[in-house]
Amino acid sequence: MKRFKRAFTGISALLVVTTALTACGNSNSNANSNANASQSPDSTSSTNATEAPKTSGEKVTINLWSFTDEIPNMTKKYMETHPDANVEFKTTVIATTDGAYQPALDQALAGGGKDAPDIYAAEAAFVLKYTQGDASDYAANYGDLGLSDQMVTDAGIAQYSVDIGSKDGQLKALGYQATGGGFIYRRSIAKDVFGTDDPAAIKNEVGPGWDKYFAAADKLKAKGYAIVSGDGDIWHPIENSSDQGWVVDGKLHIDPKREQFLDFSKKLTDNGYSNGTQDWTEAWYADMSGTGAKPVFGFFGPAWLINYVMNGQVKDTNGDWAVTEPTTGFFWGGTWLLANKDVTKDDAKKQAVADFVKWVTLDTSDTGLQNYWANGTMKEGEQGTKDSVASSVVMSKSNGEVALLGGQNMFEAFVPANANATGKNLTQYDESINLIWRDQVRAYASGSKSREDALKDFKQTVKDQLGIESE
């Protein structure tokens, strides 16, 4: 994928890539959006310039900042589909490795001036800082760019994405990719244990609710299967279906659904319902290919997990998978696109920025970014990766058939998955707090720490590292 950014791409160093891309004329566009960049740029720096034939009028320069090359690469398709756009994109790509992207972006936004970012990307792990948190005042309201709430409604954008991108009722960011999660399972195991591999039937075996999920785990265990690879596979559904986030009224808050993860993790371990792996490790990948300790029934994840992680790992299990609605609604990952509020001070730049943002995030036409993204047609004459996109309107008219899923149209599962996700339980501290929480849960599940000590140490570590007192 070029999508789930930093977690599995393993970039080793801070990269800055600046690229000038130019089109000509004036731009008319619709906009479709795709969120969640993943693949990192190469470990070299490069500068390229591409110019279309010039027309009269001074070019508008748009400074575009991102943490992967995914959105910068979209500018090439934009210029191809907007031959009259009198615009030049100057792109800066800084990898999130070692936390390099945010400090550089913050400094550039604070510095202002002609070199400040006009459009910038933020991923799920830290997007709230830029849409609702400490750095949100730099972002323009989409409404001030001429991008209305009605456009959002007409495009069928998932509400979780809107909620994450909004502050005080004003939309400041949208994505192009939708990352609502489904339950991705082995067809052969489903037939052996449940007598069918039909997604409509399997969704009722694994949910709704965790009681049904663990009942299914018992049935699978009886036949020698693990329901999941490790506790990380259930964390994202639990985290992103909670009623409240980690910080409420300035205090550390442990939502009951998130606290339940302690018990669920231990239950997976004590009952042998999983292979005890940790996500993003070789053992986790082995369970995708069916070569782990026990055959694993399924994984929770969005379309990017299928396309950009499992696709390279499944090997002999390719085609033996399907996706259905999950035990509980959730999303995982994503990239949101923001515009600097200073672009509204110049009519030409405001229009140019609005046109590109609209084309990426809201355009449902056949020449919008999301149509190309959903159908894997970014490069003419070449079948690329199909992906779940922000617009349900686009997905409803697109072909989501995927070989890894035995030819299943994955959009049939991901459209409702996106609709059932919530974006009201995030905070700008999630990336740091989640790491602390997962470590403590692992210690408890392994038996090396009591439940009480795990909770106490979690609260103390959050206080020590982030200065946030618990309730």
Long-range contacts (C-beta under 8 A, 24 or more apart in sequence): 1-36, 1-38, 1-39, 1-304, 1-307, 1-308, 1-309, 1-385, 1-387, 2-37, 2-38, 2-39, 2-68, 2-69, 2-70, 2-308, 3-36, 3-37, 3-38, 3-39, 3-70, 3-177, 3-304, 3-307, 3-308, 3-333, 3-335, 3-387, 4-36, 4-38, 4-304, 4-305, 4-308, 4-309, 4-333, 5-36, 5-37, 5-38, 5-39, 5-40, 5-67, 5-68, 5-96, 5-123, 5-333, 5-335, 6-38, 6-40, 6-67, 6-95, 6-96, 6-97, 7-280, 8-38, 8-280, 8-309, 9-38, 9-39, 9-40, 9-68, 10-40, 11-40, 11-41, 11-43, 11-95, 11-97, 12-43, 12-97, 13-43, 13-95, 13-97, 14-94, 14-95, 14-97, 14-98, 14-100, 15-40, 15-41, 15-42, 15-43, 15-44, 15-45, 15-93, 15-94, 15-95, 16-45, 16-92, 16-93, 16-94, 16-104, 17-41, 17-42, 17-45, 17-46, 17-47, 17-69, 17-72, 17-91, 17-92, 17-93, 18-45, 18-47, 18-90, 18-91, 18-92, 19-46, 19-47, 19-48, 19-49, 19-72, 19-89, 19-90, 19-91, 20-47, 20-48, 20-49, 20-50, 20-88, 20-89, 20-90, 21-48, 21-49, 21-50, 21-72, 21-75, 21-76, 21-79, 21-88, 21-89, 21-91, 22-49, 22-50, 22-51, 22-52, 22-59, 22-79, 22-87, 22-88, 22-89, 23-52, 23-78, 23-79, 23-82, 23-83, 23-84, 23-85, 23-86, 23-87, 23-88, 24-51, 24-52, 24-53, 24-54, 24-55, 24-59, 24-83, 24-84, 24-85, 24-86, 25-55, 25-83, 25-84, 25-85, 25-86, 26-57, 26-84, 26-85, 26-86, 27-82, 27-84, 27-85, 27-86, 27-87, 27-351, 27-352, 27-355, 27-356, 28-82, 28-84, 28-355, 29-78, 29-81, 29-82, 29-85, 29-355, 29-356, 29-358, 29-359, 29-363, 29-368, 30-358, 30-359, 30-362, 30-363, 30-364, 30-365, 30-367, 30-368, 31-147, 31-355, 31-356, 31-357, 31-358, 31-359, 31-360, 31-361, 31-362, 31-363, 31-368, 31-369, 32-155, 32-176, 32-359, 32-360, 32-361, 32-362, 32-363, 32-364, 32-365, 32-368, 32-369, 32-370, 32-371, 32-372, 32-373, 32-389, 32-390, 32-391, 32-394, 33-157, 33-174, 33-175, 33-176, 33-177, 33-337, 33-360, 33-361, 33-362, 33-363, 33-369, 33-370, 33-389, 33-390, 33-391, 34-74, 34-175, 34-176, 34-177, 34-360, 34-369, 34-370, 34-373, 34-387, 34-389, 34-390, 35-161, 35-174, 35-175, 35-176, 35-177, 35-178, 35-179, 35-334, 35-335, 35-336, 35-337, 35-390, 36-123, 36-124, 36-175, 36-177, 36-179, 36-302, 36-304, 36-333, 36-334, 36-335, 37-66, 37-67, 37-68, 37-69, 37-70, 37-71, 37-121, 37-123, 37-335, 38-68, 38-70, 38-304, 38-308, 39-68, 39-69, 39-70, 39-308, 40-67, 40-68, 40-69, 40-95, 40-97, 41-68, 41-69, 41-93, 41-95, 50-76, 50-79, 52-79, 52-83, 55-84, 55-86, 57-86, 58-86, 58-348, 59-86, 59-87, 59-88, 60-86, 60-87, 60-88, 60-348, 60-349, 60-352, 61-87, 61-88, 61-89, 61-90, 61-114, 62-87, 62-88, 62-89, 62-90, 62-118, 62-119, 62-349, 62-352, 62-353, 62-356, 63-90, 63-91, 63-92, 63-115, 63-116, 63-117, 63-118, 63-119, 64-89, 64-90, 64-91, 64-92, 64-117, 64-118, 64-119, 64-120, 65-91, 65-92, 65-93, 65-94, 65-105, 65-108, 65-117, 65-119, 65-120, 65-121, 66-91, 66-92, 66-93, 66-120, 66-121, 67-93, 67-94, 67-95, 67-96, 67-101, 67-121, 67-123, 68-93, 68-95, 69-93, 70-335, 71-121, 71-335, 71-337, 71-360, 74-176, 74-360, 74-369, 75-356, 77-369, 77-372, 77-378, 78-356, 78-359, 78-360, 78-369, 81-359, 81-367, 82-355, 82-359, 85-352, 85-355, 86-352, 87-352, 87-356, 92-117, 96-123, 102-126, 102-129, 106-135, 109-135, 109-138, 109-340, 112-342, 116-340, 116-342, 117-340, 118-339, 118-340, 118-342, 118-343, 118-349, 118-353, 119-337, 119-338, 119-339, 119-340, 119-353, 119-356, 119-357, 120-337, 120-338, 120-340, 121-335, 121-336, 121-337, 121-338, 122-173, 122-335, 122-336, 122-338, 123-333, 123-334, 123-335, 123-336, 124-164, 124-179, 124-331, 124-332, 124-333, 124-334, 124-335, 124-336, 124-426, 125-430, 125-431, 126-428, 126-431, 127-164, 127-165, 127-173, 127-334, 127-336, 127-426, 128-164, 128-426, 128-427, 128-428, 128-430, 129-428, 130-172, 130-173, 130-336, 130-338, 131-164, 131-165, 131-166, 131-167, 131-172, 131-173, 131-336, 131-338, 132-166, 132-167, 132-428, 133-427, 133-428, 134-428, 136-167, 136-172, 137-341, 138-338, 138-340, 138-341, 139-172, 139-173, 139-338, 139-339, 139-340, 139-341, 140-172, 140-338, 140-339, 140-340, 140-341, 140-343, 140-344, 141-170, 141-171, 141-172, 141-341, 142-170, 142-171, 142-172, 142-173, 142-174, 142-339, 142-357, 143-170, 143-171, 144-341, 144-344, 145-339, 145-343, 145-344, 145-350, 145-353, 145-354, 145-357, 146-350, 146-354, 147-171, 147-354, 147-357, 147-358, 147-361, 147-362, 151-358, 151-362, 152-362, 154-364, 154-393, 155-362, 155-363, 155-364, 155-390, 155-391, 155-393, 155-394, 156-364, 156-391, 156-392, 156-393, 156-394, 156-396, 157-361, 157-362, 157-390, 157-391, 157-392, 158-390, 158-392, 158-418, 158-419, 158-421, 159-419, 159-422, 159-423, 160-331, 160-418, 160-421, 160-422, 160-423, 160-424, 161-334, 161-336, 161-390, 161-418, 161-423, 162-423, 163-422, 163-423, 163-424, 164-334, 164-336, 164-423, 164-426, 165-336, 172-338, 173-336, 173-337, 173-338, 174-336, 174-337, 174-357, 174-361, 174-362, 174-390, 175-334, 175-335, 175-336, 175-337, 175-361, 175-390, 176-335, 176-337, 176-360, 176-361, 176-369, 176-370, 176-373, 176-389, 176-390, 177-303, 177-304, 177-334, 177-335, 177-373, 177-387, 177-388, 177-389, 177-390, 178-302, 178-303, 178-331, 178-334, 178-388, 178-389, 178-390, 178-395, 178-414, 178-418, 179-302, 179-303, 179-304, 179-331, 179-332, 179-333, 179-334, 179-388, 179-418, 179-421, 180-302, 180-329, 180-330, 180-331, 180-388, 180-414, 180-417, 180-418, 180-419, 180-420, 180-421, 181-236, 181-237, 181-240, 181-300, 181-301, 181-302, 181-326, 181-329, 181-330, 181-331, 181-332, 181-417, 181-421, 182-300, 182-301, 182-302, 182-323, 182-324, 182-325, 182-326, 182-410, 182-413, 182-414, 182-417, 183-207, 183-298, 183-299, 183-300, 183-323, 183-324, 183-325, 183-326, 183-327, 184-298, 184-299, 184-300, 184-301, 184-305, 184-306, 184-310, 184-321, 184-322, 184-323, 184-405, 185-297, 185-298, 185-299, 185-321, 185-322, 185-323, 185-324, 186-290, 186-295, 186-296, 186-297, 186-298, 186-317, 186-320, 186-321, 187-320, 187-321, 187-322, 187-406, 188-320, 189-220, 189-225, 189-295, 189-297, 190-297, 190-322, 192-223, 193-219, 193-220, 193-223, 193-225, 193-297, 194-219, 197-322, 199-322, 199-323, 199-324, 199-325, 199-408, 199-412, 199-413, 200-324, 202-322, 202-324, 203-324, 203-325, 203-326, 206-298, 206-324, 206-326, 206-327, 207-325, 207-326, 207-327, 207-328, 208-327, 208-328, 209-327, 209-328, 210-260, 210-264, 210-327, 210-328, 212-327, 213-327, 214-267, 214-273, 217-268, 217-271, 217-273, 220-273, 220-297, 221-271, 221-272, 221-273, 224-294, 224-295, 225-294, 225-295, 225-296, 225-297, 226-272, 226-273, 226-274, 226-275, 226-287, 226-292, 226-293, 226-294, 226-295, 226-296, 226-297, 227-273, 227-274, 227-296, 227-297, 227-298, 228-268, 228-273, 228-274, 228-296, 228-297, 228-298, 228-299, 228-300, 229-274, 229-275, 229-277, 229-279, 229-283, 229-284, 229-287, 229-288, 229-292, 229-296, 229-299, 230-268, 230-274, 230-275, 230-276, 230-277, 230-278, 230-279, 230-283, 230-284, 231-261, 231-264, 231-265, 231-268, 231-269, 231-274, 231-441, 231-442, 231-445, 232-277, 232-278, 232-279, 232-284, 232-438, 233-274, 233-279, 233-299, 233-300, 234-261, 234-264, 234-265, 234-268, 234-300, 235-261, 235-438, 236-300, 236-301, 236-330, 236-332, 237-300, 237-326, 237-327, 237-328, 237-330, 238-264, 238-328, 238-330, 239-330, 239-425, 239-434, 240-330, 240-331, 240-332, 240-421, 240-422, 240-425, 241-328, 241-329, 241-330, 241-422, 241-425, 242-425, 243-425, 244-425, 245-424, 245-425, 245-426, 245-427, 245-430, 246-427, 246-429, 246-430, 246-433, 247-427, 247-429, 247-468, 248-471, 250-468, 251-468, 251-469, 251-470, 251-471, 252-433, 252-459, 252-462, 252-463, 252-468, 252-469, 252-470, 252-471, 253-470, 253-471, 254-455, 254-458, 254-470, 255-425, 258-437, 259-455, 261-437, 261-441, 262-441, 262-444, 262-445, 262-451, 262-454, 262-455, 265-441, 265-442, 265-444, 265-445, 266-444, 266-445, 268-445, 269-445, 269-446, 278-442, 285-313, 288-313, 288-314, 288-317, 289-313, 289-314, 289-315, 289-316, 289-317, 290-315, 290-316, 290-317, 291-315, 300-326, 300-327, 300-330, 300-332, 301-332, 302-331, 302-332, 302-333, 302-388, 302-414, 302-417, 303-386, 303-387, 303-388, 303-410, 303-414, 304-333, 304-387, 304-388, 305-332, 306-402, 306-404, 306-405, 306-410, 307-385, 307-386, 307-387, 307-402, 308-385, 310-404, 311-404, 314-404, 318-403, 318-404, 319-403, 319-404, 319-405, 319-406, 319-407, 320-406, 321-404, 321-405, 321-406, 322-405, 322-406, 322-408, 323-405, 323-408, 323-410, 323-413, 323-414, 324-413, 325-413, 325-416, 325-417, 325-420, 326-417, 329-417, 329-420, 329-421, 329-422, 330-421, 330-422, 331-418, 331-421, 331-422, 331-423, 337-361, 361-390, 362-391, 364-391, 364-393, 364-394, 368-394, 370-394, 371-398, 374-398, 374-400, 374-411, 375-399, 386-410, 388-414, 388-418, 392-418, 392-419, 429-466, 429-468, 432-465, 432-466, 433-462, 433-466, 436-461, 436-462, 436-465
